Amino acid sequence: MSILPVIVGYGGVNPAGRSSFDQAYRRMVLENLAQEEQDKTIAGLACMMKLVSWNGSAYEDDAGKSLSLGEVSARYTEEVRDKTLIRRIEANHYDPDAAFCQKTVVTDGGEETMTFRTTKKSLPEVIPENWQVSHADDGAVEVSISGKQEWRLPTTRNMAVKAAGQLPSGFEPGELYKSRFQPRGLQLALFGATDAVRSVGIDWQTICDAVQPDETGVYASSAMGQLADEGLGGLMTSRQLGGRPTSKQVPMGLTSMPADFVNAYVLGNLGHTESVAGACASFLYNLRAAVSDIRSGARRVAVVGCAEAPILPEIMEGYTNMTALATEAEMTALGDGDPRRYSRPFGENAGFVMGESAQYIVLMDDALAIELGADIFGAVPDVHVDADGVKKSISGPGPGNYISFGKAVATARNILGEEAVRERSFVMAHGSSTPQNRVTESVIFERIAEAFGISDWPVCAVKAYVGHSLAPASGDQIMAAIGAMRHGLIPGIKTMDAVADDVYQQRLHFPLNDFAAEKDVAFINAKGFGGNNATGVLFSGRVAEQMLAKRHSGDWSDYCQRREATREQAADYEERADRGELAPIYRFGEGVIGDDEVEISDRAISLPGYGKPVPLTGENPYDDML
């Protein structure tokens, strides 16, 4: 009997909004929701964006005027739509028309000398050979330079890329807690993990009381580390800009920090921790590690995620020089200069659009979910990972995705049968929005569809809405897939008018608009630079419940009763979050365990905060060899 990892909570934030309770998904399909759902979505985002606030009994605008739900929706729908998803880069990141840079200038006075005055402390430690320094009467120094001199002067430059998938305007995660010296990516990680954990509807302490410390695990990372000034970006540039590195920039920049921060400040986790980086497939890599540990019995509960905040001039320019990003000039040449339509997976495109995001899910083994009365939002039976083999360009695609995707489809067929795969599945594509990807990914889907007898296979690509967030990108896809299967509405690729001519589509269906469809299986595909291919199998909550009801039939009635309290607590969090109560869990220095609180024997180690000790006994797995 195999253990089934089930999703009992999910959360995060991206350009579409908060992930828990499908707010971000609902923003993607907003115009095709019932009016009540539209109003709820707009009001929740308006609170998040500080356009309105909740005073305890009603919404209020900046002037203190009370507003009903319908009035909030009527007044702010246009602004919410304009200031979410992909759009022109906003000033809280940088000005794309005037981004900071330095220009090298060489002066040559010939036989003449150039003289200037400055303070003594402004002089370099090593005086150049062609400088003559003399002291002035007022305590300043006078410098005379002969010959050539190289200077670096601060200036600005017009960036080729003008658009990005940014968090909703006005939402600044660092303002929700004491985030001093913390990079934006880690602010996102704290928010995302908190949103996921609170969405479970069961207190984390209750979960810890039911397991051993080493039966919990956190699996999270970033792909590029924290490259903002507070992290590796500041570390590498501080001296060149006249400053000095700080003691915090090295640890803050590590790619493992989206796990480390969750361990230390959200959960107080004493169990397993792991950070797997696989470029744009990193979320699925971490998910695979967690699923493997749960299926083996090593872990009973896991928090899985990724966080990335790459909207920085240096990163944008680097990807632009790879010809990876859609530039303003290229998109204008294609006949549409609207930044909101720059990301067009499988359409006529010119490159992807960078995005920022943090996404986390909470997994439990099926028995623990039943025991605690956890709600079930889906199941992940397996994730498959394969490399590309020999390559020319390290950033180019290869054959590994055929293997990972084929194994994923086979996994679903082997568990649910051919009918489920052929009639009730859809593809959540990597869909990066590059001319190369639209061909190389669609041909994989086409050939796998032919091999498995699938026709008219829906292919969704949410990077059309939120851009490419690098490490969390497949997390963005999973959140949208959960929403699509819960609501029966698959988001269309609405930023393009037609599928590109070179896209394979004989057996595929690329919807240009949202369309209603009851699906039970989603294939989450990711293709990362370097040959990092991963495909996850995601079952709907409906199928997962059916599977659990059969295995745990004797306890199902009691489970359903326990689940009512879980749903009530989760609904309370949803209501508070929708009204703008979004402060993350930040347990800085709270409940630090001292050495004298650790109880040790040769049989077990016991620690405060967990209901069970860590056993030190066990069978010899190699007794046949001794």
C-alpha positions as CSV (number, residue, x, y, z in Angstrom):
1,M,0.0,0.0,0.0
2,S,1.5,3.3,-1.1
3,I,1.2,6.5,0.9
4,L,-0.6,9.3,-1.1
5,P,0.7,12.9,-0.5
6,V,-2.3,15.2,-0.4
7,I,-2.4,19.0,-0.6
8,V,-4.1,20.4,2.6
9,G,-3.2,24.0,2.2
10,Y,-1.7,26.4,-0.4
11,G,-0.8,30.1,-0.5
12,G,1.5,32.7,-1.8
13,V,1.5,35.9,-3.8
14,N,2.1,36.9,-7.4
15,P,1.0,39.6,-9.9
16,A,-2.5,38.2,-9.8
17,G,-2.8,38.5,-6.0
18,R,-2.9,36.1,-3.0
19,S,-2.9,32.4,-3.9
20,S,-4.9,31.1,-0.9
21,F,-8.6,30.4,-1.6
22,D,-7.9,31.0,-5.3
23,Q,-7.8,34.8,-5.2
24,A,-5.0,35.0,-7.8
25,Y,-6.7,32.4,-10.0
26,R,-10.0,34.3,-9.8
27,R,-8.2,37.5,-11.0
28,M,-7.1,35.6,-14.1
29,V,-10.6,34.5,-15.1
30,L,-12.3,37.6,-13.5
31,E,-14.6,38.5,-16.4
32,N,-16.0,35.0,-16.6
33,L,-16.9,34.7,-12.9
34,A,-20.4,35.2,-11.4
35,Q,-20.9,38.8,-10.3
36,E,-20.7,37.9,-6.6
37,E,-17.3,36.2,-7.2
38,Q,-16.1,39.2,-9.2
39,D,-17.1,41.6,-6.4
40,K,-15.3,39.5,-3.8
41,T,-12.2,39.3,-5.9
42,I,-12.0,43.0,-6.6
43,A,-12.7,44.0,-2.9
44,G,-10.0,41.6,-1.7
45,L,-7.4,43.0,-4.1
46,A,-8.5,46.5,-3.3
47,C,-7.8,45.9,0.4
48,M,-4.5,44.3,-0.5
49,M,-3.6,47.3,-2.6
50,K,-4.6,49.8,0.1
51,L,-7.3,51.4,-2.1
52,V,-9.8,50.7,0.6
53,S,-9.7,49.4,4.2
54,W,-12.1,47.5,6.5
55,N,-13.2,49.3,9.6
56,G,-14.8,46.4,11.4
57,S,-18.3,46.8,9.8
58,A,-17.8,48.2,6.3
59,Y,-15.2,49.1,3.7
60,E,-13.8,52.7,3.7
61,D,-12.1,54.8,1.1
62,D,-9.2,57.2,1.8
63,A,-11.7,59.9,2.8
64,G,-13.4,57.7,5.4
65,K,-16.5,57.1,3.4
66,S,-18.2,53.8,4.0
67,L,-18.7,51.6,0.9
68,S,-20.6,48.4,0.3
69,L,-19.1,45.4,-1.4
70,G,-20.8,46.3,-4.6
71,E,-19.7,49.9,-4.4
72,V,-16.1,48.9,-3.9
73,S,-16.3,46.7,-7.0
74,A,-18.0,49.3,-9.1
75,R,-15.5,52.1,-8.1
76,Y,-12.2,50.1,-8.2
77,T,-12.6,47.4,-10.8
78,E,-10.8,49.3,-13.5
79,E,-7.9,50.3,-11.2
80,V,-7.5,46.8,-9.9
81,R,-7.4,45.4,-13.4
82,D,-4.9,48.0,-14.5
83,K,-2.6,47.5,-11.6
84,T,-2.3,43.8,-11.4
85,L,-0.8,41.1,-13.7
86,I,1.8,42.1,-16.2
87,R,2.2,45.8,-16.8
88,R,4.8,48.6,-17.2
89,I,7.5,48.5,-14.6
90,E,6.5,50.7,-11.7
91,A,8.6,53.1,-9.7
92,N,8.9,51.0,-6.6
93,H,11.2,48.7,-8.6
94,Y,13.0,51.3,-10.8
95,D,12.3,53.7,-13.7
96,P,12.8,51.7,-16.9
97,D,13.4,54.9,-18.8
98,A,16.1,56.1,-16.4
99,A,17.7,53.1,-14.6
100,F,20.8,53.8,-12.5
101,C,24.1,52.9,-14.0
102,Q,27.7,54.2,-14.2
103,K,29.5,55.6,-17.2
104,T,33.2,55.3,-17.7
105,V,34.7,58.7,-18.8
106,V,38.4,59.1,-19.7
107,T,39.9,62.6,-19.5
108,D,43.3,63.7,-20.8
109,G,44.6,67.1,-20.0
110,G,47.8,66.6,-22.0
111,E,50.5,68.7,-20.6
112,E,48.0,70.8,-18.6
113,T,47.0,69.7,-15.1
114,M,43.4,69.4,-13.9
115,T,42.8,70.5,-10.3
116,F,39.9,69.9,-7.9
117,R,39.3,70.3,-4.2
118,T,37.9,67.6,-1.8
119,T,38.0,66.4,1.8
120,K,40.9,64.2,3.0
121,K,38.6,61.3,3.8
122,S,37.3,61.3,0.3
123,L,40.7,60.4,-1.1
124,P,41.4,56.8,-2.2
125,E,43.6,54.7,0.1
126,V,46.2,54.4,-2.6
127,I,46.9,57.7,-4.4
128,P,47.3,57.3,-8.2
129,E,50.8,58.0,-9.5
130,N,49.6,60.9,-11.6
131,W,48.0,62.7,-8.7
132,Q,49.6,65.5,-6.7
133,V,47.9,66.1,-3.4
134,S,48.4,69.3,-1.3
135,H,46.7,70.5,1.8
136,A,44.7,73.7,1.7
137,D,44.3,76.2,4.5
138,D,40.7,75.3,5.2
139,G,41.5,71.7,6.0
140,A,40.5,70.5,2.5
141,V,43.0,69.0,0.0
142,E,43.8,70.1,-3.5
143,V,44.4,67.4,-6.1
144,S,46.2,68.1,-9.4
145,I,46.0,65.4,-12.1
146,S,48.3,65.2,-15.1
147,G,47.8,63.0,-18.2
148,K,44.9,60.6,-18.6
149,Q,42.4,59.7,-15.8
150,E,39.5,57.3,-15.9
151,W,36.3,58.2,-14.0
152,R,33.1,56.4,-13.3
153,L,30.2,58.8,-13.2
154,P,26.6,58.0,-12.0
155,T,24.0,58.4,-14.7
156,T,20.9,56.6,-16.0
157,R,20.1,54.6,-19.1
158,N,16.9,53.8,-21.0
159,M,16.2,50.0,-20.6
160,A,15.0,48.0,-23.6
161,V,12.5,46.0,-21.4
162,K,9.6,48.0,-20.0
163,A,7.2,45.4,-18.6
164,A,7.2,42.8,-15.8
165,G,4.8,40.8,-13.8
166,Q,4.7,42.8,-10.5
167,L,2.8,42.3,-7.3
168,P,-0.4,44.3,-7.2
169,S,0.4,48.0,-6.9
170,G,0.4,49.3,-3.4
171,F,1.1,45.9,-1.8
172,E,4.5,45.9,-0.1
173,P,5.2,42.8,1.9
174,G,8.0,44.4,3.8
175,E,5.6,46.9,5.3
176,L,3.6,44.1,7.1
177,Y,6.3,43.3,9.6
178,K,9.8,44.4,10.8
179,S,11.6,43.5,7.6
180,R,14.7,45.8,8.0
181,F,17.7,44.6,6.0
182,Q,15.7,41.7,4.4
183,P,15.7,41.3,0.6
184,R,12.3,41.5,-1.1
185,G,12.5,37.8,-2.1
186,L,12.6,36.8,1.6
187,Q,9.8,39.1,2.4
188,L,7.8,37.3,-0.2
189,A,8.8,33.9,1.2
190,L,7.5,34.8,4.7
191,F,4.2,36.0,3.3
192,G,3.8,33.0,1.0
193,A,4.5,30.4,3.6
194,T,2.3,32.2,6.1
195,D,-0.6,32.3,3.6
196,A,-0.2,28.6,2.9
197,V,0.0,27.5,6.6
198,R,-3.0,29.6,7.6
199,S,-5.0,28.3,4.7
200,V,-4.8,24.8,6.2
201,G,-7.3,25.7,8.9
202,I,-5.4,23.7,11.5
203,D,-3.0,25.4,13.9
204,W,0.6,24.4,13.2
205,Q,1.1,23.5,16.8
206,T,-1.8,21.0,16.5
207,I,0.0,19.4,13.5
208,C,3.3,19.3,15.5
209,D,1.6,17.6,18.4
210,A,0.6,14.7,16.1
211,V,4.1,14.0,14.7
212,Q,7.7,13.5,15.6
213,P,10.0,16.5,15.0
214,D,11.8,14.7,12.2
215,E,8.5,13.9,10.4
216,T,8.1,17.5,9.4
217,G,10.0,19.0,6.5
218,V,10.5,22.3,4.6
219,Y,11.6,22.1,1.0
220,A,12.1,25.6,-0.6
221,S,14.6,27.6,-2.6
222,S,15.2,30.4,-5.1
223,A,16.9,30.0,-8.4
224,M,19.2,33.0,-8.4
225,G,19.4,33.9,-4.7
226,Q,18.6,37.3,-3.4
227,L,20.3,39.7,-5.7
228,A,18.9,42.9,-4.3
229,D,21.1,45.4,-2.4
230,E,20.3,43.6,0.9
231,G,21.7,40.3,-0.5
232,L,24.3,39.3,-3.0
233,G,23.6,42.3,-5.2
234,G,24.8,44.7,-2.5
235,L,27.7,42.3,-1.6
236,M,29.1,42.4,-5.1
237,T,28.6,46.1,-5.9
238,S,29.0,47.9,-2.5
239,R,32.8,48.6,-2.9
240,Q,32.4,49.6,-6.5
241,L,29.8,52.1,-5.4
242,G,31.8,53.6,-2.6
243,G,30.2,51.6,0.2
244,R,31.2,48.4,2.1
245,P,29.6,44.9,2.4
246,T,27.5,44.3,5.5
247,S,27.4,41.3,7.8
248,K,23.9,40.3,6.5
249,Q,24.4,40.3,2.8
250,V,26.1,36.9,2.5
251,P,23.5,34.8,4.4
252,M,20.6,36.8,3.1
253,G,21.7,36.1,-0.5
254,L,21.8,32.3,-0.2
255,T,19.4,30.3,-2.4
256,S,18.3,28.2,0.6
257,M,16.9,31.2,2.4
258,P,13.3,30.7,1.3
259,A,13.5,27.5,3.3
260,D,15.7,28.9,6.1
261,F,13.4,31.8,6.8
262,V,10.4,29.6,6.9
263,N,12.1,27.2,9.4
264,A,13.3,30.0,11.7
265,Y,10.6,32.6,11.6
266,V,7.3,31.0,10.5
267,L,7.3,27.4,11.7
268,G,10.1,26.9,14.1
269,N,10.8,23.7,12.2
270,L,13.1,21.2,13.9
271,G,12.7,18.6,11.2
272,H,14.0,18.0,7.7
273,T,15.1,21.0,5.6
274,E,16.1,20.9,2.0
275,S,16.7,23.4,-0.9
276,V,16.8,22.1,-4.4
277,A,17.6,24.5,-7.2
278,G,16.8,23.5,-10.8
279,A,16.5,26.9,-12.6
280,C,13.0,27.5,-13.8
281,A,11.9,24.0,-12.6
282,S,13.0,24.6,-9.0
283,F,9.5,24.4,-7.4
284,L,8.9,21.0,-9.0
285,Y,12.3,19.8,-7.9
286,N,11.5,20.7,-4.3
287,L,8.0,19.2,-4.7
288,R,9.6,15.9,-5.9
289,A,11.8,15.7,-2.9
290,A,8.9,16.2,-0.5
291,V,6.6,13.8,-2.3
292,S,9.4,11.2,-2.3
293,D,9.9,11.6,1.5
294,I,6.2,11.4,2.2
295,R,5.8,8.3,0.1
296,S,8.7,6.6,1.8
297,G,7.3,7.4,5.2
298,A,10.2,9.6,6.3
299,R,8.0,12.6,6.4
300,R,4.3,13.1,7.3
301,V,3.9,16.8,6.7
302,A,5.9,19.0,4.3
303,V,5.9,22.7,3.4
304,V,7.1,23.1,-0.2
305,G,7.8,26.4,-2.0
306,C,9.9,28.8,-3.8
307,A,10.4,32.6,-3.8
308,E,12.0,35.0,-6.3
309,A,12.1,38.8,-6.7
310,P,14.1,39.3,-9.9
311,I,12.8,42.6,-11.1
312,L,16.1,44.4,-10.9
313,P,17.8,46.4,-13.6
314,E,20.9,44.1,-13.6
315,I,18.9,40.9,-13.9
316,M,16.6,42.3,-16.6
317,E,19.6,43.5,-18.6
318,G,21.3,40.1,-18.3
319,Y,18.3,38.2,-19.6
320,T,17.8,40.9,-22.3
321,N,21.3,40.3,-23.5
322,M,20.5,36.6,-23.8
323,T,17.6,37.7,-26.1
324,A,15.3,36.0,-23.6
325,L,13.0,38.9,-22.7
326,A,10.4,40.7,-24.8
327,T,11.7,44.3,-25.5
328,E,9.5,47.3,-26.2
329,A,11.0,47.6,-29.7
330,E,10.3,44.0,-30.6
331,M,6.7,44.0,-29.3
332,T,6.0,47.2,-31.1
333,A,7.4,45.6,-34.3
334,L,4.9,42.8,-33.8
335,G,2.1,45.4,-33.9
336,D,1.1,45.6,-30.3
337,G,3.0,47.9,-27.9
338,D,0.7,47.3,-24.9
339,P,2.9,46.0,-22.0
340,R,0.0,44.0,-20.6
341,R,0.1,41.8,-23.8
342,Y,3.8,41.2,-24.0
343,S,3.7,37.6,-22.7
344,R,2.1,35.4,-25.4
345,P,2.8,31.8,-24.9
346,F,2.3,29.8,-28.1
347,G,1.5,33.0,-30.0
348,E,3.5,35.5,-32.1
349,N,6.0,36.5,-29.4
350,A,9.5,37.9,-28.9
351,G,10.5,36.7,-25.5
352,F,9.3,36.1,-22.0
353,V,8.3,38.7,-19.3
354,M,10.0,38.6,-15.9
355,G,7.8,38.2,-12.9
356,E,8.0,38.0,-9.1
357,S,6.3,35.5,-6.9
358,A,6.3,33.3,-3.8
359,Q,4.3,30.0,-3.8
360,Y,4.0,27.4,-1.0
361,I,1.9,24.3,-0.5
362,V,1.4,22.1,2.5
363,L,1.4,18.4,2.0
364,M,0.4,15.6,4.4
365,D,0.3,11.8,4.1
366,D,-3.2,10.6,3.6
367,A,-3.5,9.0,7.1
368,L,-2.4,12.2,8.9
369,A,-4.9,14.3,6.9
370,I,-7.7,12.0,7.9
371,E,-6.6,11.9,11.5
372,L,-6.4,15.7,11.8
373,G,-9.5,16.5,9.7
374,A,-7.6,18.4,7.1
375,D,-9.4,19.6,4.0
376,I,-8.1,18.0,0.7
377,F,-7.4,20.3,-2.3
378,G,-5.6,17.8,-4.4
379,A,-2.9,15.1,-4.5
380,V,0.5,14.8,-6.0
381,P,1.3,11.1,-6.7
382,D,4.6,11.8,-8.3
383,V,7.0,14.3,-10.0
384,H,9.4,13.3,-12.7
385,V,12.7,15.0,-13.4
386,D,15.1,14.4,-16.3
387,A,18.2,16.1,-17.7
388,D,18.8,16.9,-21.4
389,G,21.9,15.0,-22.1
390,V,24.6,16.4,-24.4
391,K,23.9,20.0,-25.4
392,K,25.4,22.8,-27.5
393,S,23.9,25.8,-25.8
394,I,23.5,25.3,-22.0
395,S,20.3,27.4,-22.1
396,G,18.7,25.6,-25.0
397,P,16.1,22.8,-24.8
398,G,16.8,19.1,-25.2
399,P,15.1,15.7,-25.1
400,G,14.8,15.3,-21.4
401,N,11.3,16.8,-21.3
402,Y,10.0,13.9,-23.5
403,I,11.0,11.5,-20.7
404,S,9.6,13.5,-17.7
405,F,6.4,14.4,-19.5
406,G,5.8,10.9,-20.8
407,K,6.4,9.4,-17.4
408,A,4.0,11.8,-15.8
409,V,1.2,10.9,-18.3
410,A,1.9,7.2,-17.7
411,T,1.7,7.7,-13.9
412,A,-1.8,9.2,-14.2
413,R,-2.9,6.5,-16.6
414,N,-1.6,3.7,-14.4
415,I,-3.5,5.1,-11.4
416,L,-6.7,6.5,-12.8
417,G,-6.9,4.8,-16.2
418,E,-6.9,5.8,-19.8
419,E,-10.3,7.5,-19.8
420,A,-9.2,9.9,-17.1
421,V,-6.1,10.9,-19.1
422,R,-7.8,11.1,-22.4
423,E,-11.0,12.9,-21.3
424,R,-10.4,14.6,-17.9
425,S,-6.8,15.9,-18.1
426,F,-5.2,19.1,-19.2
427,V,-1.7,20.5,-19.5
428,M,-0.4,23.4,-17.5
429,A,2.5,24.3,-19.8
430,H,5.8,26.0,-19.0
431,G,4.8,28.3,-21.8
432,S,7.6,30.9,-21.4
433,S,6.5,33.0,-24.4
434,T,9.7,32.7,-26.5
435,P,9.6,31.8,-30.2
436,Q,11.8,28.7,-29.4
437,N,9.6,27.4,-26.5
438,R,6.4,27.6,-28.4
439,V,7.8,25.1,-30.9
440,T,9.9,22.8,-28.7
441,E,7.3,22.4,-26.0
442,S,4.3,22.0,-28.3
443,V,6.0,19.2,-30.2
444,I,6.5,17.3,-27.0
445,F,2.9,17.6,-26.1
446,E,1.8,16.7,-29.6
447,R,3.9,13.5,-29.7
448,I,2.9,12.4,-26.2
449,A,-0.7,13.0,-27.1
450,E,-0.4,10.8,-30.2
451,A,1.3,8.1,-28.2
452,F,-1.4,8.0,-25.6
453,G,-4.4,8.5,-27.9
454,I,-5.3,11.9,-26.6
455,S,-7.1,14.4,-28.8
456,D,-8.1,18.1,-28.3
457,W,-5.9,18.3,-25.2
458,P,-6.3,21.6,-23.4
459,V,-3.0,23.5,-22.9
460,C,-3.0,26.4,-20.5
461,A,-0.1,28.9,-19.9
462,V,-0.4,31.2,-16.9
463,K,2.8,33.1,-17.7
464,A,0.5,35.1,-20.0
465,Y,-0.9,36.6,-16.8
466,V,1.9,36.7,-14.3
467,G,5.1,36.4,-16.3
468,H,8.0,34.1,-15.6
469,S,9.0,34.1,-11.9
470,L,11.9,31.7,-12.4
471,A,12.1,29.3,-9.4
472,P,8.4,29.6,-8.3
473,A,7.1,29.5,-11.9
474,S,5.7,25.9,-11.7
475,G,4.2,27.0,-8.3
476,D,2.3,29.7,-10.2
477,Q,1.1,26.9,-12.5
478,I,0.0,24.6,-9.7
479,M,-2.0,27.3,-8.0
480,A,-3.8,28.1,-11.2
481,A,-4.4,24.4,-11.9
482,I,-5.9,23.9,-8.4
483,G,-8.2,26.8,-9.0
484,A,-9.2,25.6,-12.5
485,M,-10.1,22.1,-11.2
486,R,-12.0,23.5,-8.2
487,H,-14.0,26.0,-10.2
488,G,-14.3,24.1,-13.5
489,L,-12.9,27.0,-15.5
490,I,-9.6,26.8,-17.3
491,P,-7.8,30.1,-18.0
492,G,-7.3,30.9,-21.6
493,I,-4.2,32.5,-23.2
494,K,-6.0,35.8,-23.7
495,T,-3.0,37.9,-24.5
496,M,-2.8,36.6,-28.1
497,D,-5.2,36.8,-31.0
498,A,-4.1,33.5,-32.6
499,V,-1.8,30.5,-32.1
500,A,1.4,31.0,-34.0
501,D,1.7,29.1,-37.3
502,D,4.8,27.0,-36.2
503,V,3.1,25.6,-33.1
504,Y,2.1,21.9,-33.2
505,Q,-1.6,21.7,-32.5
506,Q,-3.1,18.8,-34.4
507,R,-4.0,17.0,-31.1
508,L,-3.8,20.1,-28.9
509,H,-6.2,22.8,-28.0
510,F,-4.8,26.3,-27.0
511,P,-7.8,28.2,-25.7
512,L,-7.8,31.9,-26.4
513,N,-10.5,32.5,-23.8
514,D,-11.5,30.9,-20.5
515,F,-13.5,27.8,-21.0
516,A,-15.6,25.6,-18.8
517,A,-14.3,22.1,-18.3
518,E,-14.5,19.6,-15.4
519,K,-10.9,18.2,-15.2
520,D,-9.4,15.9,-12.6
521,V,-5.7,15.7,-13.7
522,A,-3.3,18.5,-14.5
523,F,0.2,17.9,-15.9
524,I,2.5,20.7,-14.6
525,N,5.4,21.1,-17.0
526,A,8.6,23.0,-16.4
527,K,11.7,23.6,-18.6
528,G,14.7,25.2,-16.9
529,F,18.0,26.6,-18.3
530,G,20.7,24.0,-18.1
531,G,18.6,21.1,-19.0
532,N,16.3,21.0,-16.0
533,N,13.1,19.3,-17.0
534,A,10.3,18.4,-14.6
535,T,6.7,17.3,-14.9
536,G,4.4,17.0,-11.9
537,V,1.1,15.0,-11.7
538,L,-1.7,16.9,-9.9
539,F,-5.0,15.2,-9.1
540,S,-8.1,17.3,-8.3
541,G,-9.5,17.5,-4.8
542,R,-12.5,15.5,-6.0
543,V,-10.3,12.5,-7.1
544,A,-8.1,12.7,-4.1
545,E,-11.2,12.6,-1.8
546,Q,-12.6,9.6,-3.7
547,M,-9.3,7.8,-3.2
548,L,-9.1,8.6,0.5
549,A,-12.7,7.7,1.1
550,K,-12.1,4.2,-0.2
551,R,-8.9,3.6,1.8
552,H,-10.2,5.2,5.0
553,S,-13.9,4.1,4.6
554,G,-14.1,3.1,8.3
555,D,-13.2,6.5,9.5
556,W,-14.7,8.6,6.8
557,S,-17.8,9.8,8.7
558,D,-15.7,10.9,11.7
559,Y,-13.2,12.6,9.4
560,C,-16.0,14.6,7.7
561,Q,-17.1,15.8,11.1
562,R,-13.5,16.8,12.1
563,R,-13.2,18.6,8.7
564,E,-16.0,21.0,9.5
565,A,-13.9,22.7,12.2
566,T,-11.0,22.9,9.8
567,R,-13.1,24.6,7.2
568,E,-14.6,27.0,9.7
569,Q,-11.1,28.1,10.8
570,A,-9.9,28.4,7.2
571,A,-12.9,30.5,6.2
572,D,-12.2,32.8,9.1
573,Y,-8.7,33.4,7.8
574,E,-10.0,33.9,4.3
575,E,-12.3,36.6,5.5
576,R,-9.6,38.4,7.4
577,A,-7.1,38.1,4.5
578,D,-9.7,39.4,2.0
579,R,-10.2,42.4,4.3
580,G,-6.5,43.2,4.4
581,E,-5.3,41.5,7.5
582,L,-2.1,40.1,5.8
583,A,0.7,40.4,8.4
584,P,2.9,37.3,8.1
585,I,4.0,35.1,10.9
586,Y,7.3,36.4,12.1
587,R,8.6,34.6,15.2
588,F,11.8,36.5,15.6
589,G,13.5,35.1,18.7
590,E,10.2,33.5,20.0
591,G,10.5,30.2,21.7
592,V,14.2,29.6,21.2
593,I,15.0,26.2,22.6
594,G,17.9,26.0,25.0
595,D,20.3,23.1,25.5
596,D,18.8,22.2,28.9
597,E,15.4,21.7,27.2
598,V,16.6,18.9,25.0
599,E,16.0,15.5,26.7
600,I,18.4,12.8,25.5
601,S,18.6,9.1,26.1
602,D,19.9,6.2,24.0
603,R,16.3,5.5,23.0
604,A,14.9,8.9,22.0
605,I,15.4,12.7,21.9
606,S,12.5,14.8,23.1
607,L,12.1,18.5,22.4
608,P,9.5,21.0,23.5
609,G,6.8,21.9,20.9
610,Y,6.2,18.4,19.6
611,G,3.9,15.6,20.8
612,K,6.3,12.8,20.1
613,P,10.0,12.2,20.6
614,V,12.6,11.4,17.9
615,P,13.2,7.6,18.3
616,L,16.8,6.4,18.2
617,T,15.9,2.7,17.9
618,G,15.4,0.8,14.7
619,E,16.1,-2.3,12.7
620,N,19.4,-3.0,11.0
621,P,18.6,-2.5,7.2
622,Y,21.8,-4.4,6.3
623,D,21.4,-7.5,8.6
624,D,21.7,-9.7,5.5
625,M,25.2,-8.3,4.9
626,L,26.6,-8.9,8.4
